[in-house]
């Protein structure tokens, strides 16, 4: 195969990857728009957080919806002020 043939293949694979990434981003944004905001919790914690919260630095947090965190009786973190 010539050099141009490989270039076309690589460009096609790249375009497919970009398309998939765009679809995933839209899916994530769509979930947030519907009110399923994501917050971060730890297994032993009593608060929920934003992902970049410094209180999570030494923890292994996992994502839950805001509705799940509130239903579990968790309070919003005072440091990062996540959605209420």
C-alpha positions, 0 to 999 in steps of 0.5 A, spaced: 500 500 500 502 506 498 504 512 503 497 515 501 493 509 502 496 509 510 494 516 511 487 515 509 486 509 513 490 513 519 485 519 518 479 515 518 481 511 524 482 518 527 475 521 525 472 515 528 475 516 535 473 523 535 466 522 533 466 517 539 469 522 544 464 527 541 458 522 542 460 520 549 461 528 551 454 529 549 452 523 553 455 526 559 452 533 558 445 530 557 445 526 563 447 533 567 442 537 564 436 532 566 438 533 573 442 527 574 448 531 577 454 527 579 457 528 586 463 524 589 463 520 595 467 515 600 465 509 603 466 511 610 464 519 609 458 523 611 459 528 606 459 529 598 464 532 594 466 535 587 471 531 584 477 536 585 475 537 592 482 536 597 478 532 602 478 527 597 486 527 596 487 521 600 481 517 599 478 513 593 471 516 591 466 513 587 461 517 583 454 517 585 448 522 583 446 528 587 439 524 588 443 518 591 447 522 596 442 526 599 437 519 599 443 516 603 443 522 608 450 525 606 451 532 607 454 537 602 462 538 603 464 545 606 470 545 602 468 545 595 461 547 596 458 541 591 451 542 588 445 542 593 
